[in-house]
């Protein structure tokens, strides 16, 4: 009997940490190259807002291939984002993509981080779709768009 208890204790000590190591990460990032846009110019991302124990931060990551001299004259452009719920409801918003959103920079690459939704609690849970339109992006050396989803445990 003592051997069985020790064996079960040993198995529990090995299995329990493994179960927790398989948990979903607290954030996801997906990047779409400019060549992956739809015919209408839309970048499309799946957004899993499926757990009611979390609130969600969603942001865009916009890399621009341009020198410091070119970026000096960059005033920004508008992005149009459309979030579509699992049931098909659409929520559209225009966002400013401007110099103040720089989150990293080197001589020839500037990366802008643009908040879309902060501490969002979805109207309905499930798989949403984020569509992103960047009119005139070619003029600014945009190489694609990324989407970052961060899950924050509700308090």
C-alpha positions, -999 to 999 in steps of 0.1 A, spaced: 0 0 0 29 24 9 44 18 -26 12 27 -43 8 59 -24 44 68 -31 40 60 -68 8 81 -70 25 110 -52 54 108 -76 31 107 -106 11 137 -93 44 156 -87 53 150 -124 19 154 -140 6 186 -122 34 208 -134 31 195 -169 -6 204 -169 2 240 -159 30 243 -185 4 236 -212 -17 266 -204 -24 292 -231 1 320 -233 -9 354 -220 -4 370 -254 -4 362 -291 11 380 -320 3 374 -357 20 392 -386 7 396 -421 30 407 -449 17 432 -474 15 405 -500 -10 386 -477 -37 414 -479 -70 406 -494 -78 420 -529 -95 450 -512 -63 458 -492 -76 444 -459 -53 426 -435 -74 399 -416 -67 384 -382 -85 359 -361 -90 372 -325 -99 346 -298 -119 365 -272 -133 334 -258 -126 334 -220 -148 354 -197 -121 353 -169 -100 377 -190 -101 413 -203 -82 419 -236 -58 444 -250 -56 445 -288 -30 465 -306 -16 468 -341 21 466 -349 30 486 -381 66 482 -393 79 509 -417 110 506 -438 123 542 -439 153 562 -429 154 587 -401 155 615 -427 123 602 -444 106 595 -410 113 631 -400 87 642 -425 62 615 -415 30 630 -402 9 599 -400 -21 583 -416 -54 568 -406 -61 531 -402 -96 517 -404 -102 487 -382 -133 466 -383 -140 440 -355 -166 414 -364 -182 394 -336 -189 357 -339 -225 365 -347 -216 390 -374 -220 423 -357 -194 448 -370 -177 476 -350 -156 501 -370 -132 527 -359 -105 550 -373 -72 551 -356 -43 576 -359 -10 560 -369 15 587 -362 50 594 -350 40 593 -314 32 556 -316 69 545 -322 77 516 -300 111 507 -316 133 523 -341 166 518 -360 181 538 -388 160 521 -415 131 505 -396 105 522 -374 78 501 -357 46 517 -346 24 502 -319 -12 514 -322 -37 505 -294 -71 492 -308 -88 482 -276 -77 484 -240 -90 462 -212 -119 452 -236 -147 429 -223 -163 415 -254 -200 418 -260 -200 381 -269 -173 354 -264 -158 334 -292 -137 339 -323 -138 375 -336 -122 388 -368 -102 420 -370 -99 437 -404 -73 464 -409 -72 489 -438 -42 512 -442 -50 536 -471 -18 549 -487 5 525 -467 28 520 -497 38 557 -495 53 551 -461 72 518 -466 48 497 -445 59 461 -450 28 445 -434 8 446 -402 9 427 -370 -18 422 -343 -10 416 -307 -36 402 -283 -29 403 -246 -51 384 -221 -53 400 -187 -68 381 -158 -98 399 -143 -94 409 -107 
